[in-house]
């Protein structure tokens, strides 16, 4: 990935598979956000001609680039190929049902001028496509844009400290690490990661692998509490499947984990769920990088506790995994690990109960400053969000230089 002096400031990379109906609107949204960017689409759809209608709509658009790879291909391989196509000085990845705001380019210009290596913004705004359904709440949120309160503040993050904290928590919180998915990273940092690990992404989850890997090569990270990305949730997306509680299954029968079933780490319960996939991707990345010190701080008991609370139907598998790990420890460590597990279970139960209370009362995470319904696609939702920000005078903050 040699730097292209004639390339744009920002490459917005979109891996896609069998979802042209949402992709076409995501592309339109990104292209409306500015000129000093490119949209890079890497397609692994079953039908190699699925792109034809999309290409016709954007015919003659020089900022749009497309590549096709026949399936099957792992998530990591798909994302790795997609990023390798980027020519921008900075790179971000979004999903094929997501959007961005014009402020994303403004932020990228600021961090480029001041010498930041990466930007990790919060995501206080979100959009549910009209086909989105929740197992318990049905279509109540379908077609809706929701905006939670945000401060408009920025801060410099101690990346090494955050990576250690994330490891001790079982690799279940990544919001303060450098991210390429819903984040912006300077391309030379991505190239350094690839040189060290052999690939940009390894394991089951590219976004988690990218966050952990980038945390070992990025030191100047700024975090911004302002909506510059607009995550979308459609029926066939990861968020959509999670809403219907379909993000769980066996390793062998789930495409995302089947190739890793034989080499699944002993420290992670052997079944497919959000918690286990994240942990496997993080550990595989640390192994590829030879980061043994960080891996030694892995919160195995905390991972098992969160997996148990969120996936109680797999409690037998989880508890067998935990007992197997504990059996290899000294007596003192066994006592500490069981105590840590018990405390973590109690804490996670309280977190879930509080989350349910907040959802019912529309407080905390579910408190919204603004909602708007009956929006047909991500492009329309992006326009509505931009109008809300303008009307509420929520100006993009000026980011200062790194310390």
C-alpha positions, 0 to 999 in steps of 0.5 A, a space after each residue: 500500500 504505497 502512498 498515492 500523492 494524487 490520492 484523496 484525503 479520505 477513503 471510505 471503504 465499504 465491504 458488501 455482500 448480497 445487499 445492494 438495496 441498502 448499499 446504493 443509498 450508503 454510497 449516495 450518502 457518502 458522495 454527498 458529504 464532500 469531494 476530497 474523498 473516494 468510496 471503495 466498494 469491495 463486493 463478495 456477493 454470490 451474483 457477480 452481476 449484482 453490482 450492474 444496476 448500482 454501477 449504472 446509477 453512479 456511471 461516470 462518478 470518478 470518486 467511486 471505485 469497485 472491486 469484486 472477489 468471488 466467495 467464499 472469503 472470510 470476513 478478515 480476508 474481505 476487509 483486508 482486500 477492501 482496505 488494500 484498495 484504498 488510496 486516501 491518506 486516511 481510511 475509514 470503513 463503514 457497513 453497506 447500510 451505514 452513512 456519514 456526515 460532511 463533518 467527517 471530512 472536516 474532522 479528517 482535515 483537522 487531524 491531518 493538519 495537526 498530526 493526529 494518527 487516528 480519530 475515534 468518534 462516538 456514535 450518538 446518532 443511529 438509524 434503523 431501516 424500514 425492514 428492521 425488527 426487534 425480537 421483543 419490540 417488533 417494528 417500533 423503531 423501524 425507519 427511525 433516526 435517533 440522536 442521543 445527547 452528546 457533548 461536542 468535546 474532544 480528548 486525547 486518549 492514552 492508547 496503551 492504557 486503554 488497550 490494557 483496560 480492554 484486555 482486563 475486561 475480556 475484550 468487550 469494550 472498544 469505544 476508546 481504542 483507535 478504530 477503522 470501523 466508525 473511525 479514521 486512521 492514517 494509512 501509514 499506521 495501517 501499513 505498519 500494522 500489516 507489516 507486523 501482523 501479516 495482515 490488517 485483520 485476523 480472526 473472526 471479527 475485522 472491526 475488533 481485530 483492527 481496534 486491538 491491532 491499531 492500538 499497538 501502532 497508534 499513539 496519537 489518538 483523539 476521541 470526539 463526542 459528536 456524530 460524524 458517522 451514522 450507523 444503520 441497522 437493517 434486517 440482514 446486518 449484524 445489528 439486525 440479526 442481533 436485534 432478533 437475537 440470531 447472533 448465537 450458534 455453534 462454531 462449526 455451523 456459523 460461517 463467521 466462525 467455521 474456519 476457526 473452530 479447530 483452533 478456537 482458543 481455550 480461554 474462550 467459550 466454544 460457541 458463536 456469540 458477540 462476546 466470544 467472537 470479539 474475544 477470539 478476534 482480539 486474542 488472535 490479533 495479539 498472537 499475530 503481533 506477538 503481544 504476550 504482555 497484553 494477552 497475559 492480562 486477558 480477563 478470562 473470568 470476566 469474559 465468561 461472566 458476560 457470555 453467561 449473562 447474555 447467552 444463558 442457553 449456553 450456560 453448560 458450554 460456558 461453565 465447562 469452559 470456565 472450569 477447564 481453564 480454572 483447573 489449570 491454575 494454582 490454588 490461589 489463582 483458582 480462588 481469585 478467578 472464581 471470585 472475579 467471575 462471581 463479582 462480574 456476573 453480579 455486575 453484568 446482571 445489574 448492567 442488564 437490569 439498568 439497561 432494561 430500566 433505561 429502555 422503558 423509561 427512555 433514560 441513559 443510553 435510550 434518552 434521545 434529544 431528537 427522533 424522526 420517523 418514516 425515513 426511507 433510507 440512510 441518505 434521507 436519515 443523513 439529511 435529517 440528522 444534518 438538519 437537526 444539527 444545524 437547527 440546534 446549533 450543534 457545531 463541530 468542535 475545533 480539535 486541538 493538537 496532540 500533547 
